[in-house]
Amino acid sequence: MKATKECFACVIAQAERNLEEWDGDDFQKFEVMRYASKSLENAKYGMKPIELSKIVNDTVKMKTGINDHYKSRKKTLNLKAIGILKEIEKFALESKDPLKSFAISSILGNHLDFGVNNVKIDEEFTNLLKTKTLSIDDYDLFIERLKSSRLVLYILDNTGEIVFDKRFIEEIKKRFNVRIIAAVRSAPIINDATLEDAIAVGFEKAEIIESGSEMAGMTLETATDEFLDLWKRSDLIISKGQGNFEGLDEIKDERLFFFLESKCPVISKILGVRIGDIVLKQSK
């Protein structure tokens, strides 16, 4: 998808949130934001929102000298997600369709995004799991595709969220004879999951690849040869989160399913849903 005029305010807000735990003084933070704003002079019509985001976030990294502003917050998100996992498991396993409940929990985990939301995990999250329904529901099509799949590519998104992704993956493997390989970002950006973050919540190194993307989303243009080979060979591709949707939404491939929460008016308009709605959509 192409960035719109609304995307500029969003990526500048991302830059500001990068500085929340930085110990620079007011003048230094002002200067970082001035350079971040100026960096958008390099934006070109037709760029994706995640490409605008990379321009701004790279500028903040350069001017502060910090490669991962969210390092401590990412650890906190993962720990808090692990802390409520048992309650989520209990609800899902007692539900009418446990696998669908785990799928929805992984989608709701997409709310844990410092790029867009002020994030907290509390009883509100588990209440949402018990009440929220899919506004676009291609779950049955997903299951039909899964039944005939032997290799699945699972493109991860945010920390915290990956705790619920891992549990969803475990539940899939219990029910289907399938190998699942997860892809992570190749460099820190906002609170997106890197190899280090995924291993920290229990993913095995053998079941993770770095995607090649250093943006808050995935595009095939940034992908490594390993990722592209896996993309070609996979029977099913799961794309988690809004950033991955921004990078891959123009690809029409019946193997590709988007799992996300719609967090902005631009995405909501494209999908035909409301802000805050959750979506499981096949790319058609």
N, C-alpha and C positions, 0 to 999 in steps of 0.2 A: 504494500500500500504506500501511497505517496503522502509525505508530510503535508499538513495544512497550516494555515496561519495560527491555529490554536496550539500547535505543537511547540512553538517558540516559548510561550510562557511556561509550558510543562518542563522543558529541558532546563530552563533557567532556574526553576524551582528545584530541580534535581541538584544543580550546582550548589544552591544555597544549603540544601540539606547535607551535602558532602562536608560542609564546614561546621556542623553542629558540635562535633567533638574535637575539632582541631583547636590547638591552643594558640593560634595566631591572634594578634590584637585586632582592634576594630579597623585600624588603617589597613593592615595586611588583608583582612577579609574583604574590605571594600575593594582593594586592588585586585584580588582574585576574581571577584564578581565582575569587575570592570573588564578584565581580560576575557573572562568567560563570555560575557555579552558580546565583546568585540569579535570573538572567534566565530560567531555566527555569520559574520560577513562572508565566510567561506561556504555557507549553505547555498545549495543550488536547487532550483525547482525540480522535482522528480525524486529527490532523496527520500529515503524512508525515515520515519521518526527515530528509529534506533540509530540511524547514521547521524542525525542531528545530535542525539544524545551523546554519541561517542566524541563528536567534536568538542562539546562542552566539558564532558568528564575528563577527556585527555588534557584539556587546558588546566583544569583544576589540579589534576595530578602533577603536571609540570610546574605550576606556580607554587604549590605547597610542598613539593618533594615527597609526597606520600602516595604510594601506589595503591593502597587499599584502605580507604577511609572508613570502611564498614567492618573491618576485621573483628573487632570486639562485639559489635552488634550482631554480626552473623552468628557468632558462637552462642550469644544469648538467645537468638531466635531458634536455633537448633535445639538448645537445651529446653526451652519452654515448650516447643513442639513435642519433644520426647516426653515431657512431663504430663501432657494431656493425652498421649497416645493410647494408654490403657482404656480411658473412658470412651475414646472414639472406637476402639476395637470392640468394646462391649456393646455399644449401640449398633455397630455394623453387623456383628455376628448374630445379633438377636433380631435383625431386620428381615423383611420379606425376601430381599435380594442382597445378601452381604457384599457380593462383588460390586454391585452398583453403588452401594453405600460407601465402599472404599474408594470407588472412582470419584464420587461426589466429594468425599473428604479431600482427595488430592486436588480437585478443582478449587474447593474453598481455600485450600492452602495457598492458592495463587493470590489471595488477598494480602499475603505477607510480603509486600513489595515496597521497599523504601523509596523506589523511584516515583511512586504515585501516592501511597498512603502513609499516614502516621499509624504505625503498626503496633498492635498489642494482641497478646493471646490470653484470653481469659474465658470465663463461662459463656461469653457471647459467641465464641467460635463453636463450641459444642451445641449451643442452642440453634445456631444457623444450620448445622449439620442435620439436626432433627426436623427442621422446618423448611429448608430451602429446596426448591425443585429446579430442574433444568428448564431454562427458557427455550433452548434448542436441544432436542433430545434425540440424538442419533445412536443411542446406546445399543439398541437391538442390531443396527447395522454394524456397529463396532464388534459386538459379540460374534456375529456371523463371520466377520473377517478374521477374528481371533481364532475361531474354530479351525480354520484352514491354514493358519500361520505356523511356521516353525522358527522364524527369526523376526524379532521385533526391535526396532530402533526407538528408544524413548528419549526425547530431547528435554532435558531438565531445565528448570528456570531458577527459582529463588531458593535461598537457604530457608530453613523452617519448613517451607513447602516440601522440600526433598525428603523430610521424615515421613510424610504421608505418601509421597510417591513410592518410597521404598516398601512401605507396608502394602500398598496397592499391587506393586510388582510381585511381592511374596504371595499374595492371594491369587494372582493370575497363574503363577507357576504351580500352585496347588491343584488347579483345575484344568490346566492345559499343558500339553507337552510342547513347550516353547522356550527358546533361548531369548533373553532380553538383554540388550546392551544399552547402557545409558550414556548420553553425551552431555558434557559440561562445557562451560566457557573456558577459553584458553588463557584468560587473564582476568583479574578482579575488575568488576565494574558494578557499581551500586552494591546490592546484596545478592547478586546472581551467584549461583553455585559454581565453584571451581573444583578441580580434582581433590584438593585438600579438604574442602568443605564436605564433599560427598563421602570420602573415606571416613571423616570424623563421625558421621552418623551411621556407619556400618556397611556401606557399599564395599564390595570386594574390588580390588584394583583391576582384576581380570575382567570385570563386567562394566568398566567405564572407559570411555575414550574422551580425549579433548577434541572439541568440534572444529577448532580453528577460529571461532568467532571470539573477538575481544569487545563486542558490543553487547548491549542489553537485549539481545535477541539473535536469531540465527538467520543467515542467508546462505544459499548454496555458493555464492560468489566468494565468500570468506572461508568456505569449508576446506579442511585438509583432504588429501587423497584418501586417507583411511575412512573419514566420515562419508565421502562421496561413494566409496566402494560399498560401505555398509548400507547407505541409502539405496543404492541400486539393487542390492541383494535382499533387502528386507521385504517381508510379506506384509508388514504392518508398521506404520510410523505414527508415534504419538508425539504431538507437539504441545508442550505445556506452556501456558502463560501468554500474556498479551504481547510481550516483546517478540516471541517466536512467531506469533500470528502476524505481527507487523512485517516480519521478514519473509514469511512463507505463504501468505494468504493468496498470492496471485498464482501459485502452483495448483493446477487442477490434477489431482491424483487420487484415485479412490482408495489407495492404501493409507492416505494421510488423514488423521483425525486431530482436530484442535480441541484441547481441554483448557478452558480459561474462564476467568471472571472479566466482564467488560467494565473497565475502570474510567472510561472517558467518553465524551460525546461523539468523538470521531469514530471510535471503534463501535460504539453502540449504533450509530447510524449505518455503518457498513453491515452490521449483523442484523439490524432490525430489532434490537432489544433495548432495555433500559440500563442505565448505569447501575452497576451492582448485580446485574443478572449473571447467572452462570450458564455455561454453554458446553455441550459436547457435540461437535459438528464435524461431519465428514466433508472433506474437500471434494467438490464435484464440478 
